[in-house]
């Protein structure tokens, strides 16, 4: 009767429950287990029997499973089965079993594997090589065996070198027919088993970190050990858009305009040196009209005009003396006051248009002249678009019509039309003077940094306004 040879299996794991569970299963299979709680205790046991298999956890205490394999590979006194291995590379024929999230340490093993399960966990068992006639014996004809799958294992770390827990790892095969995903465990490790041989790509992603990509080629039956994947902090581009209340901006701009004076004393409130000035509210339009109409210089100018009319006996119907001067002054001031409010507040509020002249300051002289002349019939709306200046046209006609009621008239209809055209012409002339003369004579209000530049965004649309 032939004697029964006992097969010894070394189980190296710092988890006592796993060692005990493996022990029961191995003894049931008539295999004798020998348990070690660390790689150091395994190496220190010089009286251990010849092992046919090695069940090894990658994550141990001081010495990891990979370090233990490297120590065994460097040793020339280790025997497995009935054979002594004197060359380090032959030690990779030892079987390494994958426990939970542990990895197969042999990164270049390409021999066939036997698949099994234990307590819901997947592991691979590869028998230690035996000798026959001084050469290795093949267990099967490799030409008739199907191509065995492999496995991919690795660790994910953060920038500090600590393991990254809960990181999503996606494996995509070369044909991209399907992908698999796993989450890194408490030790930062991940494992893909039953991976078809060939090229593969790993995509690693985690909240707050940038995506990392790693590619490799897996051989049949190979346990591919991926180098540690270090996550990099994701680049976050934050766009801060600061907005202010346009009413506050317009109020500040009007406050500046109210300090604009020609030669430091003549009001020049209805010109903006900011091409992108905020639109005026109805309140600001009336405020600007009131400020211009009640300015002391405006009143003094009307008084001077009335004196000239008195001296030239213009509108003789008003007579002479104090009474005649008062009539001329009242008619002239009333005309200025009403015209300012109609063209600068009432109709601009009704048509939602801006009554100001927007200084251009750039371009050819011809284009600037056309731009200034068109001011009487072309203006900027509160929406920022250029449009027909209905406010100025309506204000000129209405002002002429009202003036005909308190100025002596022989042909009211003709005089209204004539006066309206004169007012439109005055508006165009005022634009030319503003564009080429008054800019240099106006003091205060406009700031140096608000002067017009050649940027397209600060000039009027040449296609819309000449």
PyMOL commands that set and color helices and strands:
alter all, ss='L'
color gray80, all
select helices_A, chain A and resi 16-28+39-44+65-74+88-93+246-257+282-293+296-311+316-318+321-351+365-376+390-406+412-441+448-450+456-458
alter helices_A, ss='H'
color red, helices_A
select strands_A, chain A and resi 7-12+31-36+51-56+79-80+83-84+114-118+121-125+131-132+135-136+150-157+168-173+179-183+189-195+198-205+212-218+223-225+229-230+261-262+266-267+271-272+357-358+378-380+386-388+442-443
alter strands_A, ss='S'
color yellow, strands_A
deselect
rebuild
show_as cartoon
